[in-house]
Amino acid sequence: MALIEWRSDFETGVPDVDHEHRELVDLINQLHDQMGGDAEPAEISAFLGEVFARISAHFALEESVMRKHQYDQYIEHKTDHEKLLDDIRDIMDDFDAGEYAAYDEALSSAVRDWFVDHFKTKDARLHNMLGV
């Protein structure tokens, strides 16, 4: 079962950003599936690293779009990005420390809820401001 179901209201209207959003949702869903499967801890740890790297790269793209268009809430939006990256680092640390159950709970609260809320609020506002 997917952790995050893609919905059209996640779209910003910026093709590169929307494409990466879809890829990130797919990647997070793959991670969620691995957590429920028979993956080895080293595989999950490596996958978490991949999720972190891909999310970091996506945020860099999105932040460059905001700077290019002189987005008025750039600082707030960037701060939200940094909070998620901090949360993912905490999840990675917990997982590496052997707190598997804590990871599973953190995944649902720090990732799913954050992405859904961020897509529907901050990214939707960015979309409206850009007029795309």
Order of alpha helices (4+ residues) and beta strands (2+ residues): alpha-alpha-alpha-alpha-alpha-alpha
